[in-house]
Amino acid sequence: MNKKLWIGFVVVFIVWNLLDLIIHSGILGAAYQSEEMMRVFRSDMMSKMWIFYVVSLFTSFFFTLIFSKWHKGKGIVEGVQYGVYMGLLMATPMAYSSYAMYPIPYSIALQWFIYGMIQYVILGIVVAMVFGKKPAEVPAAA
């Protein structure tokens, strides 16, 4: 495995967790404190937070690995495209399956979807920046 894969993995992991902190502690923090949401969350959830880091470690690695196999070196636009694809693959089922299974307000599921899509697009841009553009091929002189 190449150096860019490992650098991308570490950068994606860090950015992923920073974005999670901003989204879930900052933006959605007050919504999570509602009585409705408190009934859904585990009372011992904070003691299980390490699981979130293990999951983001695993997901960050495969997010980066898949990009490394998929990218064509077209830069940030490619990162946005990859982020949209991965967001649709990951954020849609997470938000809407959770809404179908648990008694959460639709507004929370919708925000999970929207912020998830934004997060994946940002992560796609980040990983594309790590991998960079491939230099344009110069045609061989005749």
ChimeraX commands (.cxc) that place a marker at each C-alpha (Angstrom):
marker #1 position 0.00,0.00,0.00 radius 0.5
marker #1 position 1.31,3.39,-0.93 radius 0.5
marker #1 position 2.17,6.42,1.17 radius 0.5
marker #1 position -0.77,8.50,-0.09 radius 0.5
marker #1 position -3.19,5.82,1.11 radius 0.5
marker #1 position -1.82,5.99,4.67 radius 0.5
marker #1 position -1.63,9.78,4.71 radius 0.5
marker #1 position -5.16,9.98,3.29 radius 0.5
marker #1 position -6.42,7.51,5.87 radius 0.5
marker #1 position -5.01,9.52,8.78 radius 0.5
marker #1 position -6.23,12.86,7.40 radius 0.5
marker #1 position -9.71,11.48,6.65 radius 0.5
marker #1 position -9.91,9.97,10.15 radius 0.5
marker #1 position -9.00,13.30,11.77 radius 0.5
marker #1 position -11.34,15.38,9.59 radius 0.5
marker #1 position -14.14,12.82,10.00 radius 0.5
marker #1 position -13.97,13.06,13.79 radius 0.5
marker #1 position -13.72,16.86,13.76 radius 0.5
marker #1 position -16.79,17.05,11.53 radius 0.5
marker #1 position -18.63,14.58,13.79 radius 0.5
marker #1 position -17.81,16.79,16.77 radius 0.5
marker #1 position -19.05,19.92,14.98 radius 0.5
marker #1 position -22.22,18.23,13.72 radius 0.5
marker #1 position -23.24,16.12,16.69 radius 0.5
marker #1 position -21.96,18.13,19.65 radius 0.5
marker #1 position -22.32,21.59,18.14 radius 0.5
marker #1 position -25.09,21.79,15.56 radius 0.5
marker #1 position -27.31,18.94,16.78 radius 0.5
marker #1 position -26.25,18.95,20.45 radius 0.5
marker #1 position -29.31,20.83,21.70 radius 0.5
marker #1 position -31.67,18.64,19.65 radius 0.5
marker #1 position -30.12,15.54,21.20 radius 0.5
marker #1 position -30.96,16.89,24.68 radius 0.5
marker #1 position -34.70,16.86,23.98 radius 0.5
marker #1 position -36.86,14.51,26.02 radius 0.5
marker #1 position -37.87,12.70,22.83 radius 0.5
marker #1 position -34.25,11.94,21.88 radius 0.5
marker #1 position -33.17,11.13,25.44 radius 0.5
marker #1 position -35.69,8.26,25.41 radius 0.5
marker #1 position -33.98,6.81,22.34 radius 0.5
marker #1 position -30.35,7.07,23.47 radius 0.5
marker #1 position -28.75,4.54,25.78 radius 0.5
marker #1 position -28.28,5.79,29.33 radius 0.5
marker #1 position -24.70,4.47,29.23 radius 0.5
marker #1 position -23.93,5.81,25.74 radius 0.5
marker #1 position -20.92,7.86,26.87 radius 0.5
marker #1 position -19.19,4.73,28.14 radius 0.5
marker #1 position -19.50,3.26,24.66 radius 0.5
marker #1 position -18.12,6.25,22.73 radius 0.5
marker #1 position -14.92,4.35,21.99 radius 0.5
marker #1 position -16.99,2.27,19.56 radius 0.5
marker #1 position -17.61,5.38,17.44 radius 0.5
marker #1 position -13.83,5.88,17.13 radius 0.5
marker #1 position -13.26,2.26,16.13 radius 0.5
marker #1 position -16.02,2.53,13.52 radius 0.5
marker #1 position -14.64,5.81,12.15 radius 0.5
marker #1 position -11.14,4.30,12.04 radius 0.5
marker #1 position -12.42,1.33,10.03 radius 0.5
marker #1 position -14.63,3.47,7.77 radius 0.5
marker #1 position -11.92,6.10,7.20 radius 0.5
marker #1 position -9.53,3.40,6.03 radius 0.5
marker #1 position -11.99,1.87,3.56 radius 0.5
marker #1 position -13.24,5.27,2.39 radius 0.5
marker #1 position -9.62,6.10,1.49 radius 0.5
marker #1 position -8.81,2.65,0.09 radius 0.5
marker #1 position -11.82,2.69,-2.24 radius 0.5
marker #1 position -10.91,6.19,-3.41 radius 0.5
marker #1 position -7.34,5.05,-4.11 radius 0.5
marker #1 position -8.66,2.33,-6.44 radius 0.5
marker #1 position -11.32,4.55,-8.03 radius 0.5
marker #1 position -9.65,7.91,-8.60 radius 0.5
marker #1 position -8.34,9.01,-11.95 radius 0.5
marker #1 position -6.37,12.00,-10.67 radius 0.5
marker #1 position -8.82,14.68,-11.81 radius 0.5
marker #1 position -8.62,16.72,-8.60 radius 0.5
marker #1 position -11.25,18.24,-6.37 radius 0.5
marker #1 position -14.17,17.72,-8.76 radius 0.5
marker #1 position -13.47,14.01,-8.54 radius 0.5
marker #1 position -13.45,14.29,-4.74 radius 0.5
marker #1 position -16.85,16.00,-4.77 radius 0.5
marker #1 position -18.23,13.29,-7.05 radius 0.5
marker #1 position -16.81,10.54,-4.83 radius 0.5
marker #1 position -18.18,12.27,-1.73 radius 0.5
marker #1 position -21.67,12.46,-3.26 radius 0.5
marker #1 position -21.59,8.77,-4.21 radius 0.5
marker #1 position -20.34,7.71,-0.78 radius 0.5
marker #1 position -22.80,10.04,0.94 radius 0.5
marker #1 position -25.70,8.53,-0.95 radius 0.5
marker #1 position -24.39,5.06,-0.13 radius 0.5
marker #1 position -23.81,5.74,3.57 radius 0.5
marker #1 position -25.87,8.74,4.77 radius 0.5
marker #1 position -29.14,7.72,3.14 radius 0.5
marker #1 position -29.50,4.31,4.79 radius 0.5
marker #1 position -28.10,5.55,8.12 radius 0.5
marker #1 position -30.58,8.41,8.38 radius 0.5
marker #1 position -33.67,6.81,6.94 radius 0.5
marker #1 position -33.23,3.29,8.35 radius 0.5
marker #1 position -32.77,4.89,11.76 radius 0.5
marker #1 position -35.95,6.89,11.22 radius 0.5
marker #1 position -37.84,3.71,10.28 radius 0.5
marker #1 position -36.50,1.74,13.28 radius 0.5
marker #1 position -36.37,4.21,16.15 radius 0.5
marker #1 position -38.89,6.76,17.43 radius 0.5
marker #1 position -36.87,9.80,16.35 radius 0.5
marker #1 position -38.33,12.97,14.84 radius 0.5
marker #1 position -38.17,13.17,11.07 radius 0.5
marker #1 position -36.29,16.47,11.43 radius 0.5
marker #1 position -33.38,14.59,13.05 radius 0.5
marker #1 position -33.28,11.97,10.28 radius 0.5
marker #1 position -33.36,14.69,7.64 radius 0.5
marker #1 position -30.53,16.57,9.35 radius 0.5
marker #1 position -28.51,13.36,9.64 radius 0.5
marker #1 position -28.94,12.89,5.90 radius 0.5
marker #1 position -28.09,16.50,4.98 radius 0.5
marker #1 position -25.11,16.82,7.32 radius 0.5
marker #1 position -23.97,13.34,6.33 radius 0.5
marker #1 position -23.97,14.33,2.67 radius 0.5
marker #1 position -22.03,17.50,3.46 radius 0.5
marker #1 position -19.57,15.50,5.55 radius 0.5
marker #1 position -18.95,12.94,2.80 radius 0.5
marker #1 position -18.45,15.65,0.18 radius 0.5
marker #1 position -15.91,17.37,2.44 radius 0.5
marker #1 position -14.17,14.04,3.05 radius 0.5
marker #1 position -14.15,13.36,-0.70 radius 0.5
marker #1 position -12.49,16.73,-1.29 radius 0.5
marker #1 position -9.96,16.04,1.47 radius 0.5
marker #1 position -8.97,12.64,0.10 radius 0.5
marker #1 position -8.79,14.03,-3.45 radius 0.5
marker #1 position -6.45,16.77,-2.21 radius 0.5
marker #1 position -4.20,14.18,-0.56 radius 0.5
marker #1 position -4.02,12.09,-3.73 radius 0.5
marker #1 position -3.73,15.17,-5.95 radius 0.5
marker #1 position -4.09,15.55,-9.66 radius 0.5
marker #1 position -2.21,13.30,-12.01 radius 0.5
marker #1 position 0.05,15.28,-14.33 radius 0.5
marker #1 position -1.27,15.69,-17.85 radius 0.5
marker #1 position 0.32,13.27,-20.25 radius 0.5
marker #1 position 2.40,14.90,-22.92 radius 0.5
marker #1 position 2.12,13.21,-26.30 radius 0.5
marker #1 position 5.36,11.66,-27.47 radius 0.5
marker #1 position 7.16,13.54,-30.21 radius 0.5
marker #1 position 7.13,11.81,-33.57 radius 0.5
marker link #1:1,2 radius 0.2
marker link #1:2,3 radius 0.2
marker link #1:3,4 radius 0.2
marker link #1:4,5 radius 0.2
marker link #1:5,6 radius 0.2
marker link #1:6,7 radius 0.2
marker link #1:7,8 radius 0.2
marker link #1:8,9 radius 0.2
marker link #1:9,10 radius 0.2
marker link #1:10,11 radius 0.2
marker link #1:11,12 radius 0.2
marker link #1:12,13 radius 0.2
marker link #1:13,14 radius 0.2
marker link #1:14,15 radius 0.2
marker link #1:15,16 radius 0.2
marker link #1:16,17 radius 0.2
marker link #1:17,18 radius 0.2
marker link #1:18,19 radius 0.2
marker link #1:19,20 radius 0.2
marker link #1:20,21 radius 0.2
marker link #1:21,22 radius 0.2
marker link #1:22,23 radius 0.2
marker link #1:23,24 radius 0.2
marker link #1:24,25 radius 0.2
marker link #1:25,26 radius 0.2
marker link #1:26,27 radius 0.2
marker link #1:27,28 radius 0.2
marker link #1:28,29 radius 0.2
marker link #1:29,30 radius 0.2
marker link #1:30,31 radius 0.2
marker link #1:31,32 radius 0.2
marker link #1:32,33 radius 0.2
marker link #1:33,34 radius 0.2
marker link #1:34,35 radius 0.2
marker link #1:35,36 radius 0.2
marker link #1:36,37 radius 0.2
marker link #1:37,38 radius 0.2
marker link #1:38,39 radius 0.2
marker link #1:39,40 radius 0.2
marker link #1:40,41 radius 0.2
marker link #1:41,42 radius 0.2
marker link #1:42,43 radius 0.2
marker link #1:43,44 radius 0.2
marker link #1:44,45 radius 0.2
marker link #1:45,46 radius 0.2
marker link #1:46,47 radius 0.2
marker link #1:47,48 radius 0.2
marker link #1:48,49 radius 0.2
marker link #1:49,50 radius 0.2
marker link #1:50,51 radius 0.2
marker link #1:51,52 radius 0.2
marker link #1:52,53 radius 0.2
marker link #1:53,54 radius 0.2
marker link #1:54,55 radius 0.2
marker link #1:55,56 radius 0.2
marker link #1:56,57 radius 0.2
marker link #1:57,58 radius 0.2
marker link #1:58,59 radius 0.2
marker link #1:59,60 radius 0.2
marker link #1:60,61 radius 0.2
marker link #1:61,62 radius 0.2
marker link #1:62,63 radius 0.2
marker link #1:63,64 radius 0.2
marker link #1:64,65 radius 0.2
marker link #1:65,66 radius 0.2
marker link #1:66,67 radius 0.2
marker link #1:67,68 radius 0.2
marker link #1:68,69 radius 0.2
marker link #1:69,70 radius 0.2
marker link #1:70,71 radius 0.2
marker link #1:71,72 radius 0.2
marker link #1:72,73 radius 0.2
marker link #1:73,74 radius 0.2
marker link #1:74,75 radius 0.2
marker link #1:75,76 radius 0.2
marker link #1:76,77 radius 0.2
marker link #1:77,78 radius 0.2
marker link #1:78,79 radius 0.2
marker link #1:79,80 radius 0.2
marker link #1:80,81 radius 0.2
marker link #1:81,82 radius 0.2
marker link #1:82,83 radius 0.2
marker link #1:83,84 radius 0.2
marker link #1:84,85 radius 0.2
marker link #1:85,86 radius 0.2
marker link #1:86,87 radius 0.2
marker link #1:87,88 radius 0.2
marker link #1:88,89 radius 0.2
marker link #1:89,90 radius 0.2
marker link #1:90,91 radius 0.2
marker link #1:91,92 radius 0.2
marker link #1:92,93 radius 0.2
marker link #1:93,94 radius 0.2
marker link #1:94,95 radius 0.2
marker link #1:95,96 radius 0.2
marker link #1:96,97 radius 0.2
marker link #1:97,98 radius 0.2
marker link #1:98,99 radius 0.2
marker link #1:99,100 radius 0.2
marker link #1:100,101 radius 0.2
marker link #1:101,102 radius 0.2
marker link #1:102,103 radius 0.2
marker link #1:103,104 radius 0.2
marker link #1:104,105 radius 0.2
marker link #1:105,106 radius 0.2
marker link #1:106,107 radius 0.2
marker link #1:107,108 radius 0.2
marker link #1:108,109 radius 0.2
marker link #1:109,110 radius 0.2
marker link #1:110,111 radius 0.2
marker link #1:111,112 radius 0.2
marker link #1:112,113 radius 0.2
marker link #1:113,114 radius 0.2
marker link #1:114,115 radius 0.2
marker link #1:115,116 radius 0.2
marker link #1:116,117 radius 0.2
marker link #1:117,118 radius 0.2
marker link #1:118,119 radius 0.2
marker link #1:119,120 radius 0.2
marker link #1:120,121 radius 0.2
marker link #1:121,122 radius 0.2
marker link #1:122,123 radius 0.2
marker link #1:123,124 radius 0.2
marker link #1:124,125 radius 0.2
marker link #1:125,126 radius 0.2
marker link #1:126,127 radius 0.2
marker link #1:127,128 radius 0.2
marker link #1:128,129 radius 0.2
marker link #1:129,130 radius 0.2
marker link #1:130,131 radius 0.2
marker link #1:131,132 radius 0.2
marker link #1:132,133 radius 0.2
marker link #1:133,134 radius 0.2
marker link #1:134,135 radius 0.2
marker link #1:135,136 radius 0.2
marker link #1:136,137 radius 0.2
marker link #1:137,138 radius 0.2
marker link #1:138,139 radius 0.2
marker link #1:139,140 radius 0.2
marker link #1:140,141 radius 0.2
marker link #1:141,142 radius 0.2
view
